[in-house]
Amino acid sequence: MINFRVRNLDAMTAQLRKNGIDVEVDEDVYPNGRFAKLFDPEGNPIQLWEPGGKDPH
């Protein structure tokens, strides 16, 4: 699985859906942030991560 860090998960998922891409947003909010999952055209999983809490970087 490839994991991409995004600044704004809601904006990214809206943009993907607008372009016809199915995205599943995890409704839970974890100590390290929020997540969403989608698949590339070959069926490989992709995870989007919006960091939460304190980010030292």
C-alpha positions in Angstrom: 0.0 0.0 0.0 1.2 3.5 -0.8 0.5 6.2 1.8 0.3 9.8 0.8 0.3 12.6 3.4 -2.2 15.3 2.6 -2.9 18.7 4.3 -6.7 18.6 4.0 -8.3 15.2 3.7 -11.8 16.7 3.0 -10.6 18.8 0.2 -8.5 16.0 -1.4 -11.4 13.5 -1.2 -13.8 16.1 -2.7 -11.4 16.7 -5.6 -11.0 12.9 -6.2 -14.7 12.3 -6.1 -15.4 15.2 -8.5 -13.2 13.4 -10.9 -15.1 10.1 -10.6 -12.7 8.3 -8.2 -14.3 6.3 -5.3 -12.7 7.2 -2.0 -13.6 5.6 1.4 -13.0 8.0 4.3 -12.5 6.3 7.7 -15.0 8.0 10.1 -12.7 7.4 13.1 -10.2 10.1 14.1 -7.0 8.6 15.5 -4.4 10.2 17.7 -2.1 10.4 14.6 -4.8 11.8 12.3 -7.4 10.8 9.7 -7.3 8.4 6.9 -9.0 7.5 3.6 -8.5 4.6 1.2 -8.8 4.3 -2.6 -7.4 2.1 -5.3 -5.3 2.9 -8.4 -6.5 1.6 -11.8 -4.7 -1.7 -11.3 -6.5 -2.3 -8.0 -3.5 -1.5 -5.7 -4.6 0.2 -2.4 -3.7 3.8 -1.7 -4.1 5.4 1.7 -4.4 9.2 2.3 -3.3 10.5 5.7 -4.0 13.8 7.2 -1.8 14.1 10.3 -3.4 15.0 13.6 -2.1 16.1 16.9 1.4 17.5 17.3 3.6 17.1 14.2 7.3 17.6 15.1 8.2 18.2 11.4 
